[in-house]
Amino acid sequence: MTPPLRPYWQLPPGITRGMWDYIHSNPIADDYDAYFAYNRLFQFDEQVVLCELQTRGVGPGKLVADLGCGTGRILVALCRMGLRGLAVDLSEPMLAVVRSKACKDNLPIDGIRANLVQLDMIRDGSVDAAVSMFSTLGMIRGRENRRQALRHAWRMLRPGAPFIIHVHNYWYNLYDPGGPWWVLGTTLRAAFVRDIEAGDKFFDYRGVPKMFLHVFTKGELCNELRIAGFHLRRLIPLDPRRHRALRWPWLFGRLRANGWIAVCEKAE
């Protein structure tokens, strides 16, 4: 699919030019599952989601929304256990893969093509649980846009319902080649450039130039969830290989964690 031509100022809120090209790429969607087949984070975060929903009584027949579902890996696993799925993504090629999986296995998954910043079509209190994995929130540019996405997640959940989200760690970039210079540079740019925030990254990704990702400090993540109205019940720091929780998180865990999986609840 060729991305529709739009000037920068007509792009959806929170969507960069690189992300616009990414979400319209058929090759990326078609190859997504194979490309990440051995990603150990996907195995671990799926275990966390399944365990948390079971523990909190979100069982068969309940509706789970996947915000930024990609090709539906989490929803497929949940719906095979009897839950109902709501796949939300702005990428039509990704949603096409989800629909194909749902049709093949006769799974109760409905799809909505929508920007996570603009989810007014989903009713208040209509969802029993929500997830947003693989740093989907970080793919939204602009703090206010990210806050709006979190407000929508809060609004669509019933009171007390769980919300599970993954983000990458700002400070973990110190371990990358040139990482300390990036940390210094992003801090300085944020101080002097109006539309740049500390933690904003632009990079080439799978043939797409200038992809965007915002990475979070622990304090920033916790604060944004609190502002949106969520109670943080569990924060799981990730091991550098992302296949388990970080060992000895009390030992400079804010710097050593690859990222976090946050388990929240909508405040009553």
C-alpha positions in Angstrom: 0.0 0.0 0.0 1.4 3.4 -1.0 0.9 6.0 1.8 -1.6 8.7 0.8 0.3 11.9 0.1 -0.4 14.4 2.9 1.5 17.6 3.9 3.0 17.4 7.4 0.3 19.6 8.9 -2.4 17.2 7.7 -1.0 14.1 9.4 -3.2 12.7 12.3 -2.3 13.9 15.8 0.8 12.3 17.2 1.7 10.6 13.9 5.1 11.5 12.3 5.9 11.2 8.6 8.0 8.1 9.3 5.2 6.5 11.2 2.7 7.4 8.5 4.9 5.5 6.0 5.3 2.6 8.4 1.6 2.0 9.0 0.8 1.9 5.3 3.5 -0.6 4.5 2.2 -4.0 3.3 5.6 -5.7 3.4 6.2 -4.7 7.0 2.8 -6.0 8.0 3.2 -9.2 6.0 6.6 -9.9 7.5 5.9 -8.7 11.0 5.4 -12.1 12.7 8.4 -13.7 11.0 10.6 -10.7 11.7 9.8 -10.9 15.5 9.4 -14.7 15.7 12.4 -15.0 18.2 11.8 -11.8 20.1 12.0 -12.9 23.8 10.0 -9.9 25.0 7.0 -11.1 23.1 7.1 -14.4 25.0 7.5 -12.7 28.4 4.9 -9.9 28.0 2.4 -12.5 26.8 2.9 -14.5 30.0 2.5 -11.3 32.1 -0.7 -10.4 30.3 -2.3 -13.8 30.6 -1.3 -14.2 34.3 -2.6 -10.7 35.2 -5.9 -11.1 33.5 -6.5 -14.5 35.0 -5.6 -13.2 38.5 -8.0 -10.3 38.1 -10.9 -12.5 36.9 -11.0 -11.3 33.3 -12.2 -14.6 31.9 -14.2 -16.1 29.0 -16.6 -13.7 27.4 -14.9 -10.5 28.7 -13.8 -7.9 26.2 -10.1 -7.0 25.9 -9.0 -4.0 23.8 -5.5 -4.1 22.3 -4.4 -0.5 21.6 -1.9 -0.6 18.8 -2.5 -4.3 18.2 -0.1 -4.8 15.3 -0.8 -8.3 13.9 -2.8 -9.3 16.9 -0.4 -11.6 18.7 -1.8 -10.8 22.2 -5.4 -10.9 21.2 -5.1 -14.2 19.4 -3.7 -15.8 22.5 -6.4 -14.3 24.7 -9.3 -15.2 22.4 -8.1 -18.8 22.2 -8.8 -18.8 25.9 -12.4 -17.6 25.4 -12.1 -13.9 25.7 -13.4 -11.4 23.1 -10.9 -9.1 21.4 -11.1 -5.5 20.1 -8.1 -4.8 17.8 -7.3 -1.1 17.4 -4.6 0.1 15.1 -4.2 2.8 12.5 -2.5 0.4 10.1 -5.0 -1.2 7.7 -2.3 -3.8 6.5 -1.8 -4.8 10.2 -5.5 -5.1 10.8 -5.9 -7.2 7.6 -3.5 -9.7 9.2 -5.5 -9.7 12.4 -8.7 -10.4 10.4 -7.1 -13.2 8.6 -6.0 -14.9 11.8 -9.4 -14.4 13.4 -11.1 -15.9 10.3 -8.8 -18.9 10.2 -9.3 -19.8 13.8 -12.9 -18.5 14.1 -11.9 -16.1 16.9 -14.2 -13.3 18.2 -12.0 -10.4 17.3 -13.4 -7.1 16.0 -11.1 -4.5 14.4 -11.2 -0.7 14.4 -8.9 1.3 12.3 -8.2 4.4 14.4 -5.6 6.7 15.8 -5.1 6.0 19.5 -5.3 9.8 20.1 -8.8 9.8 18.5 -10.9 6.9 20.0 -14.2 8.7 20.7 -16.0 5.9 18.8 -15.4 3.5 21.7 -18.0 3.9 24.4 -17.2 4.8 28.0 -16.9 1.8 30.4 -17.4 -0.7 27.6 -14.1 -2.6 27.9 -13.1 -5.2 30.6 -9.4 -4.9 30.1 -6.9 -3.2 27.8 -3.3 -3.7 26.8 -0.8 -1.5 24.8 2.4 -3.5 24.3 5.8 -3.1 22.5 6.1 0.6 23.3 3.1 1.6 21.3 2.6 4.6 23.6 6.1 5.8 22.7 5.2 5.8 19.0 2.9 8.7 19.6 4.7 12.1 19.3 3.9 14.8 21.7 3.2 14.6 25.5 -0.3 16.0 25.1 -1.1 13.4 22.4 0.2 10.6 24.6 -1.9 11.9 27.5 -5.0 11.9 25.2 -4.3 8.3 24.3 -4.1 7.4 28.0 -7.3 9.3 28.7 -9.1 7.3 26.1 -7.8 4.1 27.5 -9.0 5.1 31.0 -12.4 6.3 29.6 -13.2 3.1 27.7 -12.4 0.8 30.7 -15.0 -0.2 33.3 -14.1 0.9 36.9 -11.4 -1.2 38.4 -10.5 -2.8 35.1 -6.8 -3.6 34.3 -4.6 -1.8 31.9 -1.2 -3.3 30.9 1.4 -1.2 29.0 5.0 -1.5 27.9 7.5 1.3 27.3 11.3 1.5 26.7 13.7 3.1 29.3 15.3 6.4 28.5 18.4 5.7 30.5 19.1 2.3 28.9 20.3 4.3 25.9 23.5 4.9 27.8 24.6 1.4 26.9 24.3 2.0 23.1 27.3 3.1 21.1 27.1 6.9 21.2 24.3 6.6 23.8 25.7 9.0 26.3 26.0 11.6 23.5 22.4 11.0 22.5 21.2 11.5 26.1 23.1 14.7 26.3 21.9 15.8 22.9 18.2 15.1 23.5 18.4 16.9 26.8 19.9 20.0 25.2 17.5 19.9 22.2 14.5 19.7 24.5 15.7 22.8 26.3 16.0 24.9 23.1 13.7 23.4 20.5 10.0 23.8 21.1 8.7 20.6 19.5 11.4 18.2 20.8 11.1 16.5 24.2 13.8 14.7 26.1 13.4 11.1 25.0 12.4 11.7 21.4 14.3 9.4 19.0 14.3 9.5 15.2 15.9 6.6 13.3 15.7 4.5 10.2 13.8 1.3 10.7 13.2 -1.6 8.2 13.5 0.7 5.2 11.4 3.5 6.7 13.4 6.7 7.3 12.9 8.8 10.4 10.8 6.5 12.5 9.8 8.0 15.8 9.9 6.6 19.3 9.7 8.3 22.7 11.5 6.6 25.5 10.5 7.1 29.2 12.1 7.6 32.5 10.5 5.6 35.3 9.3 8.8 36.9 7.8 10.1 33.7 5.9 6.8 33.1 4.5 6.7 36.6 3.5 10.3 36.4 1.7 10.0 33.1 -0.3 7.0 34.3 -1.3 8.8 37.5 -2.4 11.9 35.5 -4.6 9.8 33.3 -6.4 8.3 36.4 -4.7 4.9 36.7 -3.6 3.3 39.9 -0.2 1.6 39.3 -0.4 -1.9 40.9 2.8 -3.5 39.6 5.8 -2.2 37.7 8.0 -4.9 36.1 11.5 -3.7 35.1 12.8 -5.7 32.2 16.1 -7.6 32.0 18.4 -6.3 29.2 17.5 -9.4 27.1 13.8 -8.7 27.9 13.0 -12.4 28.6 12.3 -11.9 32.4 12.0 -9.3 35.1 15.2 -7.5 36.0 17.2 -9.2 38.8 18.0 -7.0 41.8 15.9 -4.0 40.6 17.0 -2.1 43.8 20.5 -2.0 42.3 20.3 1.0 39.9 17.2 -0.5 38.4 16.2 2.8 36.8 19.4 2.7 34.7 19.7 -1.1 34.2 16.1 -1.9 33.1 15.6 -2.2 29.3 12.1 -0.9 29.9 9.0 -1.6 32.0 5.7 -3.4 31.9 3.2 -1.5 34.0 0.1 -3.2 35.4 -2.6 -0.6 36.3 -6.2 -0.3 37.2 -8.8 2.3 36.4 -9.4 4.2 39.6 -12.9 3.6 41.0 
